[in-house]
Amino acid sequence: MSDIRIVDLEVYYRVGVTEQERGQPQRLLLTIELTCDLAAAAATDDLKQTIDYASLAQALIRYGEGRSWNLLEKLASNLVDMVLEEYQPKAVRIEVKKFVVPQARYVSVSWMGKRYK
């Protein structure tokens, strides 16, 4: 197994406990780690044999359109479910960074999911 990583993808989603916080999309950074078998892609040099990370990045950027979440935990869980369903990695881990505590660099939640098929 090998990994594909997208580090600190900038997205703008509506997330927060209060209505005021969810009132405007806010900047979040996503780090996505995909575990997959990349042997066929390495052997064939064929994009169809791997996960198209450019497509995934664009899907994640658009994912927040028309949606909102109260908690980062729910958002991270939803993102993992979407990636597992649409991109079919063996496993995915997503970290969501939010910049709401002035005394901290960021607050983050990580969520992991696996395919069992």
MDAnalysis code that builds the backbone (N, CA, C; Angstrom):
import MDAnalysis as mda
import numpy as np

u = mda.Universe.empty(351, n_residues=117, atom_resindex=np.repeat(np.arange(117), 3), trajectory=True)
u.add_TopologyAttr("name", ["N", "CA", "C"] * 117)
u.add_TopologyAttr("resid", np.arange(1, 118))
u.add_TopologyAttr("resname", ["MET", "SER", "ASP", "ILE", "ARG", "ILE", "VAL", "ASP", "LEU", "GLU", "VAL", "TYR", "TYR", "ARG", "VAL", "GLY", "VAL", "THR", "GLU", "GLN", "GLU", "ARG", "GLY", "GLN", "PRO", "GLN", "ARG", "LEU", "LEU", "LEU", "THR", "ILE", "GLU", "LEU", "THR", "CYS", "ASP", "LEU", "ALA", "ALA", "ALA", "ALA", "ALA", "THR", "ASP", "ASP", "LEU", "LYS", "GLN", "THR", "ILE", "ASP", "TYR", "ALA", "SER", "LEU", "ALA", "GLN", "ALA", "LEU", "ILE", "ARG", "TYR", "GLY", "GLU", "GLY", "ARG", "SER", "TRP", "ASN", "LEU", "LEU", "GLU", "LYS", "LEU", "ALA", "SER", "ASN", "LEU", "VAL", "ASP", "MET", "VAL", "LEU", "GLU", "GLU", "TYR", "GLN", "PRO", "LYS", "ALA", "VAL", "ARG", "ILE", "GLU", "VAL", "LYS", "LYS", "PHE", "VAL", "VAL", "PRO", "GLN", "ALA", "ARG", "TYR", "VAL", "SER", "VAL", "SER", "TRP", "MET", "GLY", "LYS", "ARG", "TYR", "LYS"])
u.atoms.positions = np.array([
    [0.831, -1.187, 0.000],
    [0.000, 0.000, 0.000],
    [0.875, 1.251, 0.000],
    [0.356, 2.266, -0.612],
    [1.029, 3.560, -0.694],
    [0.054, 4.651, -0.280],
    [0.560, 5.861, -0.172],
    [-0.273, 6.986, 0.241],
    [-0.204, 8.117, -0.777],
    [-1.319, 8.795, -0.921],
    [-1.393, 10.071, -1.626],
    [-1.812, 11.085, -0.575],
    [-1.135, 12.220, -0.530],
    [-1.464, 13.255, 0.455],
    [-1.727, 14.584, -0.244],
    [-2.758, 15.251, 0.189],
    [-3.021, 16.635, -0.178],
    [-2.923, 17.405, 1.138],
    [-1.996, 18.333, 1.219],
    [-1.683, 18.988, 2.490],
    [-2.174, 20.445, 2.476],
    [-2.967, 20.773, 3.487],
    [-3.449, 22.139, 3.719],
    [-4.197, 22.723, 2.514],
    [-5.145, 21.950, 2.005],
    [-6.022, 22.438, 0.939],
    [-6.939, 23.501, 1.523],
    [-6.920, 24.685, 0.952],
    [-7.736, 25.790, 1.462],
    [-9.156, 25.678, 0.923],
    [-10.111, 25.633, 1.857],
    [-11.530, 25.592, 1.511],
    [-12.255, 26.637, 2.362],
    [-13.472, 26.977, 1.943],
    [-14.302, 27.921, 2.697],
    [-15.656, 27.264, 2.930],
    [-15.921, 26.872, 4.185],
    [-17.155, 26.205, 4.568],
    [-17.807, 26.990, 5.704],
    [-19.097, 26.773, 5.852],
    [-19.843, 27.351, 6.976],
    [-19.848, 26.315, 8.103],
    [-19.098, 26.601, 9.151],
    [-19.033, 25.670, 10.269],
    [-18.875, 26.456, 11.561],
    [-19.673, 26.081, 12.564],
    [-19.583, 26.731, 13.859],
    [-20.817, 26.457, 14.687],
    [-20.685, 26.559, 15.958],
    [-21.777, 26.262, 16.881],
    [-22.867, 27.328, 16.808],
    [-22.472, 28.586, 16.651],
    [-23.478, 29.651, 16.628],
    [-23.887, 29.990, 15.192],
    [-25.100, 30.533, 15.070],
    [-25.571, 30.978, 13.753],
    [-24.655, 32.064, 13.194],
    [-24.190, 32.928, 14.065],
    [-23.291, 34.002, 13.638],
    [-22.015, 33.415, 13.024],
    [-21.456, 32.395, 13.659],
    [-20.231, 31.780, 13.153],
    [-20.468, 31.098, 11.801],
    [-21.656, 30.534, 11.626],
    [-22.001, 29.873, 10.363],
    [-22.506, 30.860, 9.314],
    [-22.627, 32.124, 9.678],
    [-23.191, 33.134, 8.792],
    [-22.402, 33.349, 7.520],
    [-21.098, 33.211, 7.584],
    [-20.232, 33.384, 6.422],
    [-19.286, 32.186, 6.327],
    [-18.974, 31.761, 5.121],
    [-17.967, 30.700, 4.999],
    [-16.648, 31.175, 5.615],
    [-15.971, 30.276, 6.291],
    [-14.694, 30.630, 6.881],
    [-13.594, 29.732, 6.344],
    [-12.411, 30.246, 6.366],
    [-11.244, 29.538, 5.846],
    [-10.915, 28.354, 6.741],
    [-10.771, 27.202, 6.105],
    [-10.326, 25.983, 6.766],
    [-9.208, 25.396, 5.917],
    [-8.348, 24.620, 6.528],
    [-7.342, 23.868, 5.787],
    [-7.596, 22.383, 5.994],
    [-7.597, 21.640, 4.890],
    [-7.803, 20.193, 4.934],
    [-6.516, 19.483, 4.549],
    [-6.156, 18.478, 5.316],
    [-5.092, 17.569, 4.916],
    [-5.732, 16.201, 4.740],
    [-5.554, 15.649, 3.545],
    [-6.190, 14.389, 3.168],
    [-5.091, 13.365, 2.920],
    [-5.189, 12.215, 3.579],
    [-4.247, 11.122, 3.372],
    [-5.029, 9.920, 2.869],
    [-4.719, 9.487, 1.651],
    [-5.401, 8.362, 1.018],
    [-4.462, 7.169, 0.985],
    [-4.919, 6.043, 1.477],
    [-4.153, 4.815, 1.378],
    [-4.724, 4.013, 0.222],
    [-3.860, 3.644, -0.716],
    [-4.324, 2.929, -1.896],
    [-3.182, 2.110, -2.490],
    [-3.536, 1.207, -3.378],
    [-2.559, 0.396, -4.091],
    [-2.178, 1.146, -5.362],
    [-0.965, 1.643, -5.406],
    [-0.504, 2.435, -6.537],
    [0.377, 1.649, -7.500],
    [0.485, 0.350, -7.313],
    [1.371, -0.468, -8.152],
    [0.980, -0.410, -9.627],
    [-0.304, -0.521, -9.925],
    [-0.743, -0.494, -11.331],
    [-0.453, 0.865, -11.958],
    [-0.659, 1.934, -11.227],
    [-0.372, 3.273, -11.756],
    [1.117, 3.441, -12.021],
    [1.937, 2.951, -11.110],
    [3.383, 3.048, -11.293],
    [3.844, 2.221, -12.494],
    [3.223, 1.073, -12.692],
    [3.619, 0.193, -13.801],
    [3.149, 0.719, -15.156],
    [1.965, 1.337, -15.188],
    [1.373, 1.736, -16.468],
    [1.499, 3.216, -16.784],
    [1.793, 4.039, -15.784],
    [1.832, 5.492, -15.945],
    [0.488, 6.023, -16.435],
    [-0.601, 5.397, -15.926],
    [-1.959, 5.693, -16.384],
    [-2.779, 6.277, -15.228],
    [-3.308, 7.478, -15.425],
    [-4.107, 8.160, -14.400],
    [-5.311, 7.322, -13.967],
    [-5.865, 6.542, -14.856],
    [-7.040, 5.721, -14.523],
    [-6.725, 4.645, -13.484],
    [-5.452, 4.388, -13.238],
    [-5.045, 3.360, -12.281],
    [-4.761, 3.918, -10.886],
    [-5.081, 5.184, -10.695],
    [-4.822, 5.817, -9.401],
    [-5.982, 6.738, -9.056],
    [-5.838, 7.482, -7.995],
    [-6.844, 8.471, -7.604],
    [-6.419, 9.817, -8.180],
    [-7.309, 10.434, -8.909],
    [-7.042, 11.735, -9.510],
    [-7.133, 12.795, -8.411],
    [-5.989, 13.158, -7.854],
    [-5.995, 14.070, -6.717],
    [-6.415, 15.485, -7.103],
    [-6.226, 15.886, -8.353],
    [-6.700, 17.200, -8.783],
    [-8.228, 17.236, -8.763],
    [-8.850, 16.166, -9.238],
    [-10.310, 16.055, -9.204],
    [-10.820, 16.046, -7.766],
    [-10.150, 15.292, -6.912],
    [-10.533, 15.227, -5.503],
    [-10.420, 16.600, -4.850],
    [-9.340, 17.308, -5.114],
    [-9.166, 18.641, -4.516],
    [-10.305, 19.568, -4.932],
    [-10.673, 19.554, -6.196],
    [-11.765, 20.400, -6.667],
    [-13.097, 19.988, -6.034],
    [-13.330, 18.693, -5.886],
    [-14.560, 18.213, -5.237],
    [-14.623, 18.696, -3.793],
    [-13.494, 18.675, -3.096],
    [-13.465, 19.128, -1.707],
    [-13.676, 20.641, -1.615],
    [-13.122, 21.387, -2.542],
    [-13.322, 22.839, -2.549],
    [-14.805, 23.160, -2.712],
    [-15.491, 22.425, -3.583],
    [-16.919, 22.676, -3.838],
    [-17.845, 22.044, -2.789],
    [-17.346, 21.139, -1.983],
    [-18.176, 20.351, -1.073],
    [-19.014, 21.203, -0.118],
    [-18.507, 22.322, 0.295],
    [-19.212, 23.154, 1.274],
    [-20.331, 24.000, 0.704],
    [-20.457, 24.051, -0.614],
    [-21.488, 24.899, -1.232],
    [-22.886, 24.441, -0.816],
    [-23.648, 25.356, -0.202],
    [-25.012, 25.047, 0.200],
    [-25.132, 24.186, 1.446],
    [-24.044, 23.991, 2.163],
    [-24.056, 23.156, 3.373],
    [-23.524, 23.955, 4.551],
    [-23.865, 23.487, 5.748],
    [-23.255, 24.039, 6.958],
    [-23.216, 22.951, 8.020],
    [-22.306, 23.103, 8.959],
    [-22.124, 22.156, 10.053],
    [-21.954, 22.921, 11.355],
    [-22.412, 22.345, 12.437],
    [-22.152, 22.911, 13.760],
    [-20.745, 22.552, 14.232],
    [-20.356, 21.299, 14.031],
    [-19.113, 20.783, 14.608],
    [-18.120, 20.329, 13.545],
    [-16.843, 20.565, 13.822],
    [-15.782, 20.044, 12.953],
    [-15.825, 18.520, 12.875],
    [-16.229, 17.890, 13.970],
    [-16.294, 16.426, 13.991],
    [-17.253, 15.896, 12.927],
    [-18.413, 16.506, 12.813],
    [-19.404, 16.094, 11.812],
    [-18.899, 16.389, 10.405],
    [-18.307, 17.549, 10.219],
    [-17.744, 17.905, 8.920],
    [-16.685, 16.890, 8.500],
    [-15.746, 16.593, 9.380],
    [-14.678, 15.649, 9.054],
    [-15.251, 14.274, 8.715],
    [-16.228, 13.833, 9.472],
    [-16.880, 12.545, 9.209],
    [-17.550, 12.540, 7.836],
    [-18.271, 13.602, 7.510],
    [-18.927, 13.707, 6.197],
    [-17.912, 13.704, 5.063],
    [-16.809, 14.406, 5.231],
    [-15.777, 14.436, 4.199],
    [-15.182, 13.050, 3.965],
    [-14.884, 12.347, 5.045],
    [-14.333, 10.994, 4.921],
    [-15.317, 10.087, 4.186],
    [-16.588, 10.152, 4.555],
    [-17.602, 9.321, 3.890],
    [-17.668, 9.616, 2.393],
    [-17.634, 10.889, 2.022],
    [-17.682, 11.262, 0.606],
    [-16.474, 10.731, -0.155],
    [-15.295, 10.890, 0.420],
    [-14.080, 10.440, -0.259],
    [-14.077, 8.921, -0.417],
    [-14.468, 8.195, 0.625],
    [-14.526, 6.738, 0.521],
    [-15.495, 6.298, -0.565],
    [-16.656, 6.925, -0.628],
    [-17.676, 6.531, -1.596],
    [-17.294, 6.895, -3.028],
    [-16.806, 8.119, -3.223],
    [-16.583, 8.589, -4.587],
    [-15.214, 8.261, -5.160],
    [-14.191, 8.089, -4.315],
    [-12.829, 7.880, -4.818],
    [-12.265, 6.498, -4.498],
    [-12.922, 5.760, -3.632],
    [-12.617, 4.355, -3.366],
    [-11.186, 4.041, -2.892],
    [-10.593, 4.866, -2.023],
    [-9.298, 4.457, -1.467],
    [-9.514, 3.313, -0.478],
    [-8.449, 2.641, -0.107],
    [-8.553, 1.600, 0.939],
    [-8.884, 2.249, 2.283],
    [-8.295, 3.424, 2.515],
    [-8.549, 4.171, 3.754],
    [-8.303, 5.648, 3.478],
    [-8.904, 6.479, 4.307],
    [-8.692, 7.925, 4.204],
    [-8.671, 8.516, 5.604],
    [-7.800, 9.483, 5.786],
    [-7.746, 10.258, 7.026],
    [-7.782, 11.715, 6.613],
    [-8.662, 12.477, 7.250],
    [-8.773, 13.898, 6.944],
    [-8.633, 14.693, 8.230],
    [-7.773, 15.688, 8.183],
    [-7.628, 16.642, 9.279],
    [-8.224, 17.961, 8.810],
    [-9.086, 18.551, 9.638],
    [-9.701, 19.846, 9.351],
    [-9.143, 20.850, 10.362],
    [-8.505, 21.905, 9.844],
    [-7.951, 22.953, 10.701],
    [-8.843, 24.181, 10.628],
    [-9.128, 24.743, 11.801],
    [-9.976, 25.932, 11.914],
    [-9.224, 26.967, 12.749],
    [-9.428, 28.232, 12.434],
    [-8.635, 29.309, 13.029],
    [-9.531, 30.226, 13.857],
    [-9.968, 29.729, 15.020],
    [-10.945, 30.466, 15.823],
    [-10.477, 30.813, 17.230],
    [-9.411, 30.219, 17.683],
    [-8.893, 30.515, 19.017],
    [-7.672, 31.419, 18.838],
    [-7.802, 32.703, 19.193],
    [-6.719, 33.645, 18.913],
    [-5.370, 33.254, 19.529],
    [-5.399, 32.577, 20.650],
    [-4.160, 32.214, 21.322],
    [-3.528, 30.935, 20.752],
    [-4.196, 30.278, 19.813],
    [-3.687, 29.037, 19.235],
    [-3.464, 29.220, 17.736],
    [-2.505, 28.528, 17.211],
    [-2.247, 28.565, 15.767],
    [-3.472, 28.079, 15.004],
    [-4.071, 26.983, 15.471],
    [-5.314, 26.448, 14.916],
    [-5.873, 25.392, 15.844],
    [-7.116, 25.034, 15.602],
    [-7.776, 23.909, 16.258],
    [-8.041, 22.904, 15.145],
    [-7.860, 21.620, 15.415],
    [-8.111, 20.656, 14.353],
    [-8.799, 19.407, 14.873],
    [-9.489, 18.756, 13.942],
    [-10.113, 17.464, 14.190],
    [-9.665, 16.551, 13.067],
    [-9.311, 15.330, 13.407],
    [-8.940, 14.318, 12.403],
    [-9.956, 13.196, 12.455],
    [-10.268, 12.663, 11.278],
    [-11.214, 11.559, 11.167],
    [-10.674, 10.559, 10.172],
    [-10.852, 9.274, 10.456],
    [-10.352, 8.235, 9.565],
    [-11.461, 7.264, 9.241],
    [-11.435, 6.747, 8.034],
    [-12.387, 5.724, 7.621],
    [-11.718, 4.735, 6.698],
    [-12.253, 3.516, 6.663],
    [-11.714, 2.451, 5.812],
    [-12.825, 1.812, 5.015],
    [-12.465, 1.309, 3.858],
    [-13.397, 0.482, 3.074],
    [-13.206, -0.958, 3.526],
    [-14.297, -1.668, 3.663],
    [-14.217, -3.048, 4.146],
    [-14.553, -4.058, 3.067],
    [-14.568, -3.629, 1.818],
    [-14.885, -4.540, 0.714],
    [-13.641, -5.043, 0.059],
])
